[in-house]
């Protein structure tokens, strides 16, 4: 026969394990978002409109980011295009992937003074 203490311990262990799995699922993120009924994943990039962003190109490790004049920071998908503009004010034209906070660069130009 189980004692109330052992039942309590098993319930507590079950709740702790369930909580751990739930937190891991939240941390994992995107794979747990349901796909449409037809089974094809949603492509956020294809729905994005081309936009223009103004700011300064900065290096973040091996990547380059755009620090917009409003303070927002966006990763840039092509370091080769961004490298010549490091530390300079620019205008970036591209499509924003808001989920990844990344701009898919179409063109980078020096900002008008």
N, C-alpha and C positions, 0 to 999 in steps of 0.2 A: 504494500500500500504506500502511495506517495504521501509525503508530508507536505503541509502547506508551504513550508520553506522551499522545498524542491520545485513545487509547481510555480511558486513566485519567481524563483531563479530562472526557470525555463521560459516563462513568459517575458521576463526582463531581457533575456538573451535573444528571444525572437524579435522583440521590439527594436533592440539595438541593431540586430542584423538587418532588419527591414529598413531602418533609418539609414544605415551605411549604404545599402544598395540604392536607395532613393537619391542620396547625396551624390553617389558616383554617377548615376544616370543624369543628374542635372549638370554635373561637371563635364560629362562626355558631350552633352549638347545635341548637335545637329542630327546624328543618326536616330534619335528618338522622336524626331518630328515626322509626322505621318506624310507619306507621299500621296499624290492625287489618286483617285480611283483607277485610272488607267495604268498606274504603276510607273509612269515616267517622272523623274524628279523635276522640280520647279527650278528653272534657271532665272535667278534674280537679275543677272547681268543682261540678259536679252531684253528685259523689260525696262532697263535703265535708259534714261534720256541723256544725251550728251549735254554736259554742263561746263561752265568755266569757273575755275577756282583761282584766287589770287593769294599769294603768300610767299614764304621763303623755303627753299629746298634745304633740308638738313639731313645729315647722316645719322643713322641709328644702327650701329654695328655694320653689317654688310648691306643693309637696306637703306633706301632713301625715303624720306617722308616729306610731305608738304605741311608746314605750319601755316595755316590760313591766318589772315589778318584778324579774324574773330577769335583766334586761339585754338580752333579745332585742328587736330592732327590726323592726316590721312596717309596711309602707306601708298607708295607708287609701285606699279607692277613691273616697270622696266628700269633697272638701275643704270643701264648704258645711256639712256636718254637724259636721266636726271643728273648724272655725275658732273657734267660740265657746268651746271648751274648751282652747285653746292654753295650755300651761304649767300646766294643772290636772290633778289625779289623777282618773282616770275608770275606768269599767267599760265595755268595748266588747263588744257581742254581734254575732256575724257568722260568716261562713264563711271559713275560712283556705284560701287558694290557696298551698300550701306551696312549689310550684315558683317562684312569683313573689314569695313572702314578702309577700303582700298579704291584708289582711282586707277582705272584701266586707261592709261595715257594714250591719247591720240596725238597731242602736240604740246610742247613746252616752249614758251617764248619769254624773253626778258620782259618784265613789267614796264609799262610806260611810266616815265618819271614825272 
